Amino acid sequence: MKFRSLLPSLAALALVGCTTLESLPSDRVGETTLRFANGLPAGTVQLLSNGRTLTVAVAAVGMSEGDHGFHLHTTGRCKAPDFKSAGGHLNPRGATHGQLSPGGKHLGDMPNLAIGANGTGSAEIVLQGNADAILDDIFDADGTAVVVHANSDDYRTDPTGNAGARIACGVLKRG
C-alpha cells in the first residue's frame, strides 16, 4: 500500500530528471557586481556556459519589492546617477522589444526580476542562440552593461519595455 502512494512522486522525479548533468552550465565566462547610483552593491550577475548555451544568473539585494525590468544594455559603462551611459538594450540583430511583441525580442530582453519583501531576488535566464555568438555580442569593443530598472517591463513597448528609471548597473567582464 505504501508503494502505491509513492508512485506519483516517483513519476514526477522521473520527469524532472530529463535534465542531464552535461546540460547544466558549469563554466563562468563573465561576471559583474551591480551597483546603485550611490555606489552601494545591489547584487551580482554571472554568465555561465556549458559550451552550447549561455545562462545569466542574477542575485539582487537592497531593491524594492516587486518586479523590475532587467536587461543587457549595449554599452559597458555605468555612469551614475542615471546610468544612461549604458545605452539602449543590446540588440545586435535589430529585433523589436519584448517577448509579447509581434517581432519577437532582442538579445538584451530578459524576464522581469522578482524582488521579495526582504529586498532580494534571484533568477537564471538561458539566452537564446549560440553561446559563442552571444559572447561575441556581449564582449564587443564597447562591452555590455546589465541594468535593473525601477518598474516592471511590459514585454511589448519598443524599445524599452516601459520599465522606467535605471536603478542599478554593472559592466560585464570576462571571467
N, C-alpha and C positions, 0 to 999 in steps of 0.2 A: 504494500500500500504506500509506503514512504517513497519507493522508487518512482511510482506514477506521479507523485506530486513534484518530483524533481524534473520531469521531462520538459515542461515549458521553459524552465531555467536553462537546461542543457541546450535546448534548441536555440534560445537567444544567444548563448555563448558561442555556439557554432556560427551564427550569422556575424557576430562581432569579429570572430576570428578570421574573417576574409582578408584583413589587412596583414600583410607579411612583414617580417622584421626588415627585409630589404627595401620595402617601400617607404619606411619611416625616414624622415630627414635625419641625417647623422653628422653632417659637416656644417660648421658655422662658417659662412662665406662673407658675412657682413654684419655690422652692428652700429648702434648709436645709443647715446643717452638723450632722452627727451628732456628739454628744459622749458620752464615757464619764462615769461618775459623778465622776471626779476632774477633769473639765473638759478633758481632752485630746481633740483631734479624733479621730473614729472614721470619718470619711468624709463624703461629700456625697450629697444627693438632689436631683434636678431633676424638675420636672413639665414635660413637653414636649407641645405640641399641634400638630396640623395643621389645626385648625378643626373637625374631626369627632371625632377620638379624642384621648385623653389617655394619655400614657405616663409611667410612673415610672422614672427612670434612677438607679440607685444605684451608688456606688463606695465600698467599705468598706475600712478599713485597721486593723491592730492587733488583730484578733479571733482567737479560737482556731479552729483548723482544724475543718471540719465544716459541717453545715447548721444554720442559725439561723432561727427564726421571724422574720418581717419583716412588719409590719402598719402600717396607718394607724390612729391612735387618735383618739378622739372629742374630746379637749380639747387645745388648743395650749399646753400647759405641760409643762416638763421639769424638775421639781424633783428634784435628786439627794438621796439616793443611790439610791432605788429607782424613780424615775420614775413612781410610781403616780398622780401628779398629771395624767398624760396620759389617765386614764380608761380605759374599755374600748375595744374595736375599733370603728372607725367603721362604723355600721350604720343608716343613715337609713331603710331600708325594713323593718327588723325581721326580717331573714332569720336562719337558723341559721348556725353557723360551719362553714367548711371545704368545699372542693370535693368531698370524698367523702361529705359528709352528705346525707341524703335531701332536705333542704330547700334545698340549694344553698348558696352562700357569700354573705357580706355584702361591702360595698364595701371594708372595711379588710383583707380577706383577700388576701394575696399569696403567691406561691410562696416556699418556703424560700430563703434567701440562702446560696449555697455559698461557703465560705471555704477557700482553698487552704492548703497547708503554709507558704506565705510570709506568711500572715495577711491576705491581700487577697482581695476578691471583687467582682464587679460583675454587674448584671442590668438588663434592661429589661423592664418589665411593662406591657402595654396594659390599662388599666382598662376594664371592660365598661360600656357605656352612653353616653349623650350627653355630650360633653365639657363643655358649658355647665352642665348639671345637676350633673355631678360637681364642677365647680369651685365651684358654689354650696354644695354639701355640705361641701367641704373648707374653703372660706373663709367659713364661717358666723360668727356672733357670737363664739363662743369658740375658733375656729380648729381646727387639726388638727396632731397630732404624728406623727412617724414613729418607730417603736420597733423595735429589734433585740433579740431575746430570746436567752438563753443556750443553749436547746435547739432542736431542730427542731420544727416544727409538724406534728402528726399528721393534719391536714386533716379531722378529724371531731369532736374533743371540743369541745362547745359550752359556753361561749362563747369559750374561749381557745386551743384547739388544743394545750393541754398543753405550751406552749413554754417554760415556766419563767420565771426572773427576767428583768427588763428590764436589758440591759447598755449600751445606747446609745439616745440620744433626740435629736430635733431638731424644732423648731417650723417648719412650712411658712409661708413668707411669699410674697406675690405678687411676681413678678419677671419 
